[in-house]
Structures are given as C-alpha cells and as structure tokens.
C-alpha cells in the first residue's frame, strides 16, 4: 500500500494535503506527509506540502504548530539548497516552500506582538536570499509590516509625480485577478483624476507568454502590449513600465499589488492582492484629503 501511495502521490502530495486542510482534517494532512516522506524521503514537493501545514495552522491561529511546521520546512529546505539552487522560478516547489516558511515565521512573530523582531527577522532573511527567486516574497512581507507611513521607494523607468497622489498597480500579463481589478481602477481614476490622483502601472517580464515558454524579451514585450490593449484600455496608459527591479523593491510577488502614495510621497496603503471598490475608494479619500 505504501508503494502504491508513493507512485500516485509523487506529483500530487501538495494538492492532497491542501484538500485535507480545506476540509479541516489537519491530522489526515499530517499523515499524508508522513507516509509520503517514509516512502520517498524529503523532496521539494513534500516541503511545499509541509509549508501548507504551517499556513493552515497559522490560519486557525495555532501559532505554536504554525511555528513548528515553518521551522521544520525552513531547515529541510535549506538542506535541500546544498544539493540544488533555488533557480529563477518563484513558483517552483522548493521556492514556494522556503518562501512560505519564512513568511509564516514572520507572521507568527507579528501575531505574538513581536513586530520589531519580525521586521528584523525578515531583513536578515532578505540579506541571505537577496538575489534569489524568493526575494520579492520576502520583501512583500517586510513591506506589509513596515512600508506604510514611510517614503515610497523610487520606481525604475518612471518618477512618482510630485505634489500628486499616486496609485501604483503592479500587474502581470497572465494574471486574471489583475484583469478583474481593471474596472475598479478605471472607476477610481474617473472619480479622482480631477482631484490629483495619478495611476501608474508597473509590470515585468516572466519569460513566457500564453502557452509558450522561454520567449525572448522582445516577444514578451509585444505580448504585454497586446494584453494591455485587450484588457486595460483607459487604465494602463502612456509608455509601458516594464522592469523587474520595481517588483523586487515593492515586493510584488502577488499580483495585483496596489500601493497608494500621498502627495508628499508617503505610502498610505500597501495591499498585495485584489481590493474592492469601496475599500480602495476609502483609502484614496483618506490619502487625498
């Protein structure tokens, strides 16, 4: 039975664990990982599944268990890095596992009221993994704890407009949530443009388009323009801002990421993920007034 499980689960352990967690079967999820590990040893896929245990325990505010799984995932992931590097893909299982382990550990600290320690921890991990695929994710978590109320980092390829409120919309050509956000952005742009709101829309290349991998930059640039014309007319205007550095500095590992900067250049909102029109409008009103 164990051998049969290993053969069927080698590519699906993460999905199986997530299914157990979604039905609140944490003991069943843990058993899946234990059986997989006995059969196949430590793999990147097992580590990603283990990181979901950490996220699941954090989600139900079981901080001690969340920390235990995060630390286990982290130590095993670092050991795996001695055999192979992270690579460029932030969605590779090992990158997802390691990034989630750091993220959960930082959030556990913050949930315990140890905000300063969480910030210091994230800065230390950023120093270790500065040039890797998980850097934007770590920067995102650091920004969530420390960026609001601070001067906005400079953007490459475009300047923040002096004396105006700026809404930064970090988007990706493949991102359905970004496309869904377009109507909301168009609405707030129409409502607040005359009051000084400027919308800037940085994006970046990912090395693929639609169903084609390893495409050259020029091909991907043309595809980004096609996506803009199809989905973002009246939203993403002017010359395209295509620069990976902006995503690293702003930690835009989640798309969309929305950042609101007031007329003095201070960050008033840092929001990874989609946001509703009422919530975004309220933040803009507060920033402009």
Beta strands, then each sheet from edge to edge (+ up, - down):
strand 1: 165-170
strand 2: 197-200
strand 3: 202-203
strand 4: 208-209
strand 5: 212-213
strand 6: 241-242
strand 7: 257-261
strand 8: 267-272
sheet 1: 2+ 1+ 7- 8+
sheet 2: 3+ 6+
sheet 3: 4+ 5-
end
